[in-house]
Structure formats: structure tokens, C-alpha cells
Amino acid sequence: MGTPGALLLTDIRRGTAYVTRAELASLPTPPPTKTFAPVPHAEFVGHIVAALRARKIEIQREDFAVMRGGLMLFGVMDLRHGRKGDGCAALGLRNSNNKRLSMEIAVGMRVVVCDNLVFSGDLIALHRRHTGKVNLAGEVKKALDRFTAGFVNLKHGLAKLKDTAITDDEARKRILDVLKTGTVPSRFVKEILHHYFEASLPAFQPRTLWSLHNAFTLTFRGMSPQIAFAATTALGQVFELESAFDDRSNPRRATALAR
């Protein structure tokens, strides 16, 4: 048997690998160039962990997945913060060392009854150009300031979803609106319809926007991390769950504002 690191890299080459925080440190980082300074995934996550500790926010659970030979990272941290009845704060994160994505944080909530994940329609961008000239610890600190403020607004938005009753025709139209974003493959429509119109969990049987939102996120659990992250964020935009922090330099924020 090879070393754990060798086994991990073999799994990554096959596609997606689910890894621990400690295993992130074993992933190679490409060398910097004059215009691009890759940030090790372990360093990015380490700054987030340190900033959360400074705020005395405890991490209850964390999940990380890497793709594209370990160059792309997607993760979620469930936090002991903002716990209210049916959920707690969740911090989504992603980073890429192949120039495909910026380092970004998502404002989210983990739904306790079904383990679904909710993201705001906004993403908080950090260190946008990977130039190596930005204080990453400082950027993460500012991002978490926006995260905590955004989570308050997200909870207000979710309360509105729970209070908004919809007809079956309105539900079908909202599903089409999400498909038009191009982030949810059409092959998942049948499963979304099933989860909504044949809801098995009592919490999601009321015909509300909240139940419809959870029909989507139940379906997203079967997607790859990359597609699920993008789809959950797009869902937040369609359901108007923007976090109201000012991040106008983020192109996704500009798109949401223009809708």
C-alpha cells in the first residue's frame, strides 16, 4: 500500500476527492508566475479557521472536496453561530489554482431536519487576482465581517420564504427561472418536481417558497461539488436571498443587482 498522500492524489486524478483539513496540506500548489500567485488550499482554509476562532465561532462540521488534480477546492463549514430552530450558519468556500475561480466565501445555513444547504445569492470575493500582493489574513477578516452581517439578512430572507404560499403553477414557473440561469442541468428537473409535489418530510409539505427551495437543495446533494456550489448560489439569487452586503466589485453581485 502507498502512502496516504499518494492514495489521495490517485483519487483526485480520477475526479473528485473528499479530503480532511489535514490532507489539504499534502496537496501540491503550482509555482507562481509574474501575474498569478496560487494560494495553497490549506493556507486559505487556515486563515478562515483562525479568523473564526478570533470571533469565538466554533466549527461544528467541515467538508472539503478537491477537483481538477487538486487545483480546485470546494468546502463547507457548519458553525456554532446563529443557531435558530431549524438551522445554523454555514460558510461555503472555494478556491482554484488554475485561474478558473477567485477565492470566494458564501453566506449559508445548514437545515437540520434534512441536512440541506442554503446559500445566499451573493458571493464574497477575496484576493481576486491571485497577484500575491494582498494581505490574505486581512482579506479573510473583512470577508468574515461581511459574512456575519450577511447571515442576519439571510435569516430574514428565509423567514420570508416560509411565510410565502405559492400555487402549483407558481412553483413550476420558479423552477423554470432557476433552469434559465444555466447552473442546474435539465436532467434534474424530474427529481426536483418529485421532491416538491411528493414531499415526504412534514416540514416541507406546506406549499411555500421554503418547501420549493428545499426540493431543489435535496436534489443538489446528488451533484458534484462544483455544480452544487454554483447551483445553490444561483438558487439564492432566484429566491432573492441576497445578503445586502456591498460587494459590487464581485461580478455575481453585479448580476444579481441588475436582475
Helices and strands as residue ranges (DSSP letters): H 4-13, E 17-19, H 21-24, H 41-54, E 59-67, E 72-79, E 87-96, E 103-111, E 117-126, H 136-163, H 168-179, G 186-188, H 189-197, G 202-204, H 209-220, H 225-238, H 251-258
